[in-house]
Amino acid sequence: MAITDRKLYRFHVANIQSIEIALNHSALAARKAISEKNEPAVKSFVSLNAFLVGAWAENRLRKLLYENNGLSVEKREIILSNSSQIDRWNKLIEIAFREHYGIPYAPLNEVSLPFSASARYQVLTDILNEDLKGVIEIRNKLAHGQWVYPLNSEETNVEEEKYQQLRNENLPSLQYKKSLLVSLASILHDLVVSLSTFERDFDTNYRKITNTRSNLKNRSYEKYVEQLISKRINGKLLRTQA
C-alpha cells in the first residue's frame, strides 16, 4: 500500500530534525579542531558540514513539496521531474509565484507581475543562484566521498569550480548559508501555503536574509579563528588557576 502524503511529510520532518542534530554536533567538533589548530580535522569537518547543509536543503525542499494545503500532486511532479536540486528549487519558486499571481505561461518579470512581486521573485532567485547554488550542488560530490577533490562526471579529473568552492568554505560561511536556507524556506513556505502570510511577513524574513548576507560577505574568518584559539587558551589558564 502506498504511503500517504501526510506520512511522507512526517518522514521529511524527522529527517530534517536528525540532520539538525548532526549539524550541531559536527559544528561543536569543528570549533574544537579550529581552536586546537588541527588543520586536517578542520578541513574534514568543513566537508562534513557542507555535506550536511546540502542534505538539509534537499530534505527541506521535500518538506515544502508536501506541505498541507500547498502544491498539487501535478505541480509537485513537475518540480521533481528536474534532475538537479538547484533546478528543483528554481522551479518551486517559479511555480509558487505563478500559482499565487495567476500567471500560467508568461515570463515572470515586471511586466507580468506587480512591481513588488517582481522584485521579490528576482531577489529570491538571486539568493538561490548566487549564494546557495554551490552548497546545494556540492552535496552530491561529497556523498560520493569526494571530500578533498571533487571529480568530474567521468571521474577522470578534478572539477575545478567545485574544488575551489569547497576550498573557500569554512565553518562560519556554511552556518551563514544554512541560515539563508532557513529564511528562504520560510518565505517559500508562506508563498506555497498562504499568499496573505507571504505578503505580511516577507519584509521581516527578508531583513534576516540581508543581515545574513552581510555577515557572509564581511565577517572575518581569521578573527573567528583567533577568538576560538584565545577562548581555549584562556579556558586552560582558568583551569590551572582553579
VOBA-1610 file (N, C-alpha, C; in pm, whole numbers, padded with zeros to 5 digits, always signed):
BEGIN
Met+00085-00120+00000Met+00000+00000+00000Met+00088+00124+00000Ala+00053+00223-00084Ala+00132+00345-00096Ala+00125+00427+00034Ile+00236+00490+00066Ile+00242+00577+00183Ile+00169+00708+00153Thr+00093+00759+00247Thr+00018+00882+00226Thr+00112+01002+00226Asp+00064+01111+00165Asp+00143+01234+00164Asp+00172+01285+00304Arg+00074+01273+00394Arg+00093+01323+00530Arg+00203+01244+00601Lys+00207+01112+00575Lys+00313+01032+00637Lys+00449+01068+00578Leu+00453+01088+00447Leu+00578+01130+00383Leu+00625+01264+00439Tyr+00530+01352+00462Tyr+00564+01482+00522Tyr+00630+01462+00658Arg+00576+01373+00740Arg+00634+01347+00871Arg+00773+01286+00858Phe+00791+01203+00757Phe+00924+01144+00734Phe+01026+01254+00703His+00988+01349+00619His+01079+01458+00584His+01112+01544+00706Val+01012+01569+00789Val+01034+01645+00912Val+01134+01573+01002Ala+01116+01443+01019Ala+01206+01364+01104Ala+01348+01363+01047Asn+01360+01354+00916Asn+01492+01356+00854Asn+01562+01489+00880Ile+01488+01599+00866Ile+01545+01731+00890Ile+01591+01744+01035Gln+01510+01698+01129Gln+01546+01707+01270Gln+01674+01629+01300Ser+01688+01512+01238Ser+01808+01432+01260Ser+01932+01500+01201Ile+01917+01561+01084Ile+02029+01633+01023Ile+02067+01753+01108Glu+01968+01821+01167Glu+01997+01935+01255Glu+02086+01891+01372Ile+02057+01776+01429Ile+02138+01726+01540Ile+02281+01701+01493Ala+02296+01640+01377Ala+02429+01613+01323Ala+02504+01744+01296Leu+02433+01843+01242Leu+02496+01972+01216Leu+02547+02038+01344Asn+02466+02034+01448Asn+02505+02096+01575Asn+02627+02027+01635His+02628+01894+01635His+02740+01821+01695His+02866+01833+01611Ser+02853+01831+01480Ser+02972+01845+01396Ser+03030+01986+01404Ala+02943+02086+01424Ala+02992+02223+01441Ala+03072+02238+01572Leu+03025+02171+01677Leu+03100+02172+01803Leu+03238+02111+01785Ala+03242+01997+01715Ala+03370+01931+01691Ala+03460+02017+01602Ala+03401+02084+01504Ala+03479+02170+01415Ala+03539+02287+01492Arg+03460+02349+01581Arg+03513+02461+01660Arg+03629+02415+01749Lys+03617+02295+01803Lys+03726+02241+01886Lys+03852+02223+01801Ala+03837+02169+01682Ala+03951+02149+01593Ala+04014+02282+01554Ile+03931+02383+01528Ile+03982+02516+01494Ile+04062+02573+01610Ser+04008+02562+01730Ser+04075+02618+01848Ser+04208+02549+01877Glu+04219+02422+01837Glu+04341+02345+01859Glu+04435+02351+01739Lys+04400+02428+01638Lys+04481+02445+01516Lys+04505+02311+01447Asn+04407+02225+01449Asn+04416+02093+01387Asn+04362+02104+01244Glu+04445+02149+01152Glu+04401+02180+01017Glu+04343+02061+00941Pro+04405+01942+00947Pro+04344+01828+00877Pro+04202+01800+00926Ala+04181+01808+01057Ala+04046+01786+01111Ala+03952+01897+01069Val+04001+02022+01068Val+03918+02135+01027Val+03867+02114+00885Lys+03956+02076+00794Lys+03917+02054+00654Lys+03813+01943+00642Ser+03833+01836+00719Ser+03736+01726+00714Ser+03600+01770+00766Phe+03599+01849+00874Phe+03472+01895+00930Phe+03402+01994+00838Val+03479+02073+00764Val+03418+02162+00665Val+03345+02081+00559Ser+03410+01975+00510Ser+03345+01888+00411Ser+03222+01821+00470Leu+03232+01775+00594Leu+03118+01711+00659Leu+03003+01809+00673Asn+03032+01931+00719Asn+02926+02030+00737Asn+02866+02073+00604Ala+02949+02083+00500Ala+02898+02116+00367Ala+02802+02007+00319Phe+02838+01882+00341Phe+02750+01770+00304Phe+02618+01779+00380Leu+02625+01806+00511Leu+02504+01809+00593Leu+02413+01926+00556Val+02472+02042+00524Val+02391+02156+00481Val+02319+02122+00349Gly+02392+02058+00257Gly+02329+02017+00132Gly+02218+01916+00154Ala+02241+01822+00246Ala+02138+01722+00278Ala+02017+01789+00343Trp+02043+01886+00431Trp+01933+01961+00494Trp+01851+02032+00387Ala+01919+02094+00290Ala+01849+02167+00184Ala+01760+02073+00103Glu+01813+01955+00071Glu+01735+01860-00009Glu+01610+01815+00065Asn+01623+01786+00194Asn+01508+01743+00272Asn+01410+01857+00298Arg+01463+01979+00313Arg+01374+02094+00336Arg+01290+02122+00211Leu+01350+02101+00094Leu+01273+02115-00029Leu+01161+02012-00034Arg+01193+01888+00001Arg+01090+01783+00003Arg+00976+01819+00097Lys+01011+01873+00213Lys+00907+01913+00308Lys+00818+02021+00247Leu+00877+02116+00177Leu+00797+02220+00112Leu+00701+02161+00009Leu+00744+02058-00059Leu+00661+01998-00163Leu+00539+01925-00107Tyr+00548+01886+00021Tyr+00440+01808+00082Tyr+00362+01887+00188Glu+00375+02018+00188Glu+00301+02099+00285Glu+00151+02081+00267Asn+00080+02072+00378Asn-00065+02065+00374Asn-00122+02194+00315Asn-00221+02181+00228Asn-00281+02296+00160Asn-00180+02369+00072Gly-00080+02295+00024Gly+00024+02355-00058Gly+00008+02319-00205Leu+00114+02266-00263Leu+00116+02236-00406Leu+00033+02112-00439Ser-00020+02111-00560Ser-00093+01993-00607Ser+00007+01883-00642Val-00044+01762-00653Val+00041+01649-00693Val+00103+01675-00830Glu+00026+01733-00920Glu+00076+01762-01054Glu+00193+01859-01050Lys+00180+01967-00972Lys+00287+02066-00962Lys+00410+02005-00894Arg+00387+01921-00793Arg+00498+01855-00726Arg+00577+01768-00823Glu+00504+01696-00908Glu+00571+01608-01004Glu+00651+01688-01107Ile+00600+01805-01145Ile+00674+01891-01238Ile+00807+01933-01176Ile+00802+01971-01049Ile+00924+02012-00979Ile+01023+01896-00969Leu+00972+01779-00932Leu+01060+01663-00913Leu+01111+01606-01045Ser+01050+01645-01157Ser+01098+01597-01286Ser+01232+01659-01324Asn+01269+01767-01258Asn+01401+01826-01279Asn+01505+01740-01210Ser+01616+01717-01278Ser+01714+01621-01226Ser+01801+01677-01115Ser+01832+01807-01118Ser+01922+01864-01018Ser+01845+01935-00908Gln+01905+01939-00791Gln+01841+02005-00676Gln+01822+02154-00700Ile+01921+02219-00759Ile+01909+02364-00781Ile+01796+02394-00879Asp+01778+02310-00981Asp+01668+02330-01075Asp+01533+02307-01007Arg+01528+02214-00913Arg+01404+02191-00840Arg+01368+02311-00754Trp+01467+02369-00687Trp+01442+02490-00606Trp+01391+02603-00697Asn+01460+02623-00809Asn+01418+02729-00901Asn+01277+02706-00953Lys+01245+02582-00986Lys+01111+02551-01037Lys+01004+02571-00929Leu+01039+02538-00805Leu+00944+02562-00696Leu+00911+02710-00683Ile+01014+02795-00687Ile+00990+02939-00678Ile+00902+02985-00794Glu+00936+02941-00914Glu+00858+02981-01032Glu+00712+02938-01020Ile+00689+02812-00988Ile+00552+02760-00981Ile+00473+02829-00870Ala+00535+02853-00755Ala+00465+02918-00645Ala+00421+03059-00685Phe+00507+03134-00753Phe+00468+03268-00798Phe+00359+03260-00905Arg+00370+03166-00996Arg+00268+03152-01099Arg+00132+03119-01037Glu+00133+03028-00941Glu+00008+02986-00875Glu-00060+03104-00808His+00015+03178-00729His-00047+03280-00644His-00075+03412-00716Tyr-00006+03434-00828Tyr-00033+03558-00901Tyr-00107+03532-01033Gly-00148+03406-01055Gly-00232+03374-01170Gly-00166+03399-01304Ile-00041+03356-01319Ile+00033+03375-01444Ile+00080+03237-01493Pro-00001+03169-01572Pro+00033+03031-01609Pro+00148+03018-01708Tyr+00167+03114-01800Tyr+00262+03093-01908Tyr+00361+03208-01930Ala+00320+03331-01910Ala+00405+03445-01943Ala+00532+03445-01859Pro+00642+03499-01912Pro+00763+03513-01832Pro+00735+03593-01705Leu+00798+03554-01595Leu+00778+03624-01469Leu+00874+03742-01462Asn+00818+03862-01478Asn+00900+03983-01474Asn+00814+04101-01433Glu+00871+04222-01446Glu+00799+04341-01401Glu+00678+04373-01489Val+00668+04309-01605Val+00551+04331-01692Val+00435+04243-01648Ser+00463+04116-01621Ser+00355+04022-01587Ser+00317+04026-01440Leu+00412+04065-01356Leu+00388+04066-01210Leu+00372+04209-01159Pro+00301+04229-01048Pro+00306+04358-00979Pro+00452+04390-00944Phe+00484+04518-00933Phe+00624+04556-00913Phe+00686+04489-00791Ser+00615+04492-00677Ser+00671+04433-00556Ser+00692+04283-00571Ala+00597+04216-00636Ala+00609+04072-00656Ala+00726+04040-00749Ser+00743+04121-00853Ser+00854+04101-00946Ser+00988+04118-00876Ala+00999+04220-00791Ala+01123+04243-00717Ala+01151+04127-00622Arg+01047+04077-00559Arg+01065+03965-00465Arg+01105+03838-00539Tyr+01043+03813-00653Tyr+01078+03697-00734Tyr+01226+03703-00773Gln+01269+03819-00818Gln+01407+03834-00862Gln+01505+03815-00747Val+01475+03871-00631Val+01570+03862-00521Val+01577+03720-00465Leu+01466+03648-00465Leu+01468+03509-00417Leu+01549+03420-00509Thr+01533+03439-00641Thr+01612+03359-00734Thr+01759+03398-00729Asp+01787+03525-00703Asp+01927+03569-00689Asp+01994+03504-00568Ile+01923+03502-00455Ile+01978+03440-00334Ile+02008+03293-00361Leu+01914+03226-00425Leu+01931+03083-00453Leu+02050+03058-00545Asn+02058+03133-00653Asn+02158+03103-00756Asn+02292+03170-00734Glu+02297+03274-00652Glu+02424+03341-00625Glu+02487+03295-00493Asp+02405+03277-00390Asp+02459+03246-00258Asp+02452+03097-00223Leu+02354+03025-00275Leu+02327+02890-00225Leu+02350+02779-00327Lys+02365+02813-00451Lys+02381+02711-00555Lys+02498+02618-00526Gly+02611+02675-00486Gly+02731+02594-00464Gly+02713+02490-00357Val+02659+02530-00242Val+02645+02436-00131Val+02535+02334-00157Ile+02436+02369-00238Ile+02333+02273-00277Ile+02391+02170-00373Glu+02472+02215-00467Glu+02523+02125-00570Glu+02639+02038-00524Ile+02719+02085-00427Ile+02837+02009-00385Ile+02800+01883-00308Arg+02677+01876-00257Arg+02638+01762-00174Arg+02658+01629-00245Asn+02625+01626-00374Asn+02636+01500-00447Asn+02781+01451-00455Lys+02875+01543-00476Lys+03017+01506-00479Lys+03061+01454-00343Leu+03020+01523-00239Leu+03060+01483-00103Leu+02997+01349-00065Ala+02875+01324-00112Ala+02809+01196-00083Ala+02884+01079-00144His+02961+01106-00249His+03041+01002-00312His+03184+00998-00256Gly+03205+01063-00143Gly+03334+01056-00076Gly+03440+01147-00133Gln+03400+01240-00220Gln+03498+01330-00282Gln+03514+01455-00195Trp+03571+01437-00079Trp+03576+01540+00025Trp+03688+01641+00005Val+03790+01606-00068Val+03902+01696-00092Val+03907+01736-00238Tyr+03890+01638-00325Tyr+03897+01661-00469Tyr+03767+01616-00537Pro+03671+01708-00555Pro+03551+01673-00632Pro+03589+01644-00777Leu+03540+01533-00829Leu+03575+01490-00964Leu+03465+01522-01064Asn+03505+01527-01193Asn+03404+01548-01297Asn+03318+01423-01311Ser+03214+01431-01393Ser+03118+01321-01403Ser+03181+01193-01455Glu+03287+01205-01535Glu+03357+01086-01584Glu+03460+01033-01485Glu+03483+01112-01378Glu+03582+01079-01275Glu+03721+01060-01335Thr+03752+01150-01429Thr+03883+01147-01493Thr+03971+01264-01451Asn+03911+01364-01383Asn+03988+01481-01343Asn+03911+01557-01235Val+03980+01649-01171Val+03917+01733-01069Val+03824+01833-01136Glu+03706+01853-01077Glu+03615+01958-01123Glu+03655+02087-01054Glu+03727+02170-01127Glu+03798+02283-01069Glu+03705+02380-00995Glu+03590+02410-01053Glu+03498+02506-00991Glu+03453+02458-00854Lys+03414+02333-00844Lys+03368+02279-00716Lys+03485+02262-00618Tyr+03603+02230-00671Tyr+03722+02221-00586Tyr+03751+02355-00519Gln+03750+02462-00598Gln+03776+02595-00542Gln+03666+02637-00447Gln+03542+02603-00481Gln+03430+02640-00393Gln+03445+02574-00256Leu+03481+02446-00257Leu+03498+02375-00131Leu+03615+02432-00051Arg+03722+02468-00118Arg+03838+02529-00051Arg+03803+02664+00012Asn+03708+02734-00047Asn+03671+02867+00003Asn+03571+02862+00117Glu+03513+02744+00142Glu+03417+02733+00252Glu+03489+02720+00385Asn+03421+02763+00491Asn+03468+02741+00628Asn+03345+02725+00715Leu+03366+02696+00842Leu+03251+02669+00929Leu+03154+02787+00935Pro+03200+02911+00959Pro+03103+03022+00964Pro+03030+03043+00831Ser+03101+03031+00717Ser+03034+03054+00588Ser+02923+02952+00567Leu+02947+02828+00608Leu+02844+02724+00594Leu+02726+02749+00688Gln+02756+02800+00807Gln+02648+02831+00901Gln+02563+02948+00851Tyr+02628+03047+00789Tyr+02552+03158+00730Tyr+02465+03109+00615Lys+02519+03019+00533Lys+02440+02967+00421Lys+02324+02882+00470Lys+02346+02809+00576Lys+02235+02735+00638Lys+02126+02832+00684Ser+02165+02944+00745Ser+02068+03045+00788Ser+01993+03103+00669Leu+02063+03125+00558Leu+01996+03174+00437Leu+01893+03074+00387Leu+01929+02946+00392Leu+01836+02841+00351Leu+01712+02840+00440Val+01732+02856+00570Val+01619+02859+00664Val+01524+02974+00630Ser+01581+03092+00608Ser+01498+03209+00577Ser+01429+03195+00442Leu+01502+03145+00343Leu+01442+03125+00211Leu+01328+03024+00219Ala+01349+02914+00292Ala+01245+02812+00306Ala+01123+02868+00379Ser+01144+02955+00477Ser+01031+03016+00548Ser+00947+03103+00454Ile+01015+03180+00369Ile+00944+03264+00273Ile+00867+03178+00174Leu+00930+03073+00124Leu+00864+02987+00026Leu+00749+02907+00088His+00764+02871+00214His+00653+02804+00284His+00530+02895+00282Asp+00550+03022+00318Asp+00437+03115+00318Asp+00380+03131+00178Leu+00467+03139+00078Leu+00420+03157-00059Leu+00340+03037-00107Val+00384+02917-00070Val+00316+02795-00112Val+00182+02778-00040Val+00178+02813+00089Val+00061+02783+00172Val-00036+02900+00182Ser+00016+03023+00195Ser-00072+03137+00223Ser-00012+03266+00167Leu-00071+03316+00060Leu-00021+03440+00000Leu-00031+03556+00097Ser-00137+03561+00179Ser-00152+03672+00274Ser-00039+03672+00377Thr+00001+03553+00422Thr+00112+03544+00518Thr+00243+03583+00449Phe+00259+03541+00324Phe+00376+03579+00246Phe+00388+03730+00237Glu+00278+03796+00204Glu+00279+03943+00193Glu+00306+04007+00329Arg+00247+03954+00433Arg+00260+04013+00567Arg+00401+04001+00623Asp+00464+03884+00604Asp+00589+03856+00673Asp+00713+03867+00586Phe+00696+03900+00458Phe+00812+03899+00368Phe+00922+03991+00418Asp+00889+04114+00453Asp+00992+04210+00492Asp+01068+04165+00616Thr+00997+04107+00713Thr+01064+04056+00833Thr+01162+03944+00798Asn+01116+03850+00716Asn+01203+03740+00676Asn+01319+03789+00591Tyr+01291+03885+00503Tyr+01399+03933+00415Tyr+01504+04012+00492Arg+01462+04079+00598Arg+01559+04151+00682Arg+01662+04054+00740Lys+01617+03935+00779Lys+01711+03833+00827Lys+01808+03792+00717Ile+01757+03783+00596Ile+01841+03744+00483Ile+01948+03850+00457Thr+01910+03977+00457Thr+02008+04082+00429Thr+02115+04086+00537Asn+02078+04065+00663Asn+02177+04061+00770Asn+02272+03944+00753Thr+02216+03828+00717Thr+02299+03708+00699Thr+02392+03724+00580Arg+02341+03779+00471Arg+02425+03801+00352Arg+02539+03897+00383Ser+02511+03997+00464Ser+02616+04091+00504Ser+02724+04021+00585Asn+02683+03936+00679Asn+02779+03861+00759Asn+02860+03765+00672Leu+02794+03700+00578Leu+02861+03607+00488Leu+02969+03677+00408Lys+02942+03800+00369Lys+03036+03875+00285Lys+03146+03941+00367Asn+03114+03991+00486Asn+03205+04082+00556Asn+03274+04025+00680Arg+03218+03921+00743Arg+03279+03870+00865Arg+03414+03805+00836Ser+03512+03833+00921Ser+03647+03782+00902Ser+03663+03643+00963Tyr+03700+03546+00879Tyr+03725+03412+00931Tyr+03849+03412+01020Glu+03948+03491+00986Glu+04071+03496+01066Glu+04041+03543+01209Lys+03954+03642+01223Lys+03917+03688+01358Lys+03839+03581+01432Tyr+03755+03510+01359Tyr+03679+03399+01419Tyr+03775+03295+01475Val+03878+03260+01398Val+03978+03162+01443Val+04051+03214+01566Glu+04092+03339+01561Glu+04165+03399+01674Glu+04082+03394+01801Gln+03955+03421+01791Gln+03867+03420+01908Gln+03856+03279+01968Leu+03843+03177+01882Leu+03832+03041+01933Leu+03962+02995+01999Ile+04075+03031+01939Ile+04205+02994+01997Ile+04225+03064+02131Ser+04191+03194+02133Ser+04205+03271+02257Ser+04115+03217+02367Lys+03994+03178+02331Lys+03900+03122+02429Lys+03953+02992+02487Arg+04013+02908+02401Arg+04068+02781+02450Arg+04185+02807+02544Ile+04274+02899+02508Ile+04391+02930+02591Ile+04347+02988+02725Asn+04253+03083+02721Asn+04204+03143+02845Asn+04135+03041+02933Gly+04064+02946+02871Gly+03999+02840+02947Gly+04101+02752+03017Lys+04211+02721+02950Lys+04318+02642+03012Lys+04380+02716+03129Leu+04401+02845+03114Leu+04459+02925+03222Leu+04368+02926+03344Leu+04239+02941+03320Leu+04143+02942+03432Leu+04143+02808+03505Arg+04152+02698+03427Arg+04153+02567+03491Arg+04279+02543+03573Thr+04392+02593+03527Thr+04517+02574+03602Thr+04520+02660+03727Gln+04448+02771+03725Gln+04447+02861+03840Gln+04340+02823+03942Ala+04251+02734+03902Ala+04141+02698+03993Ala+04192+02611+04110
//
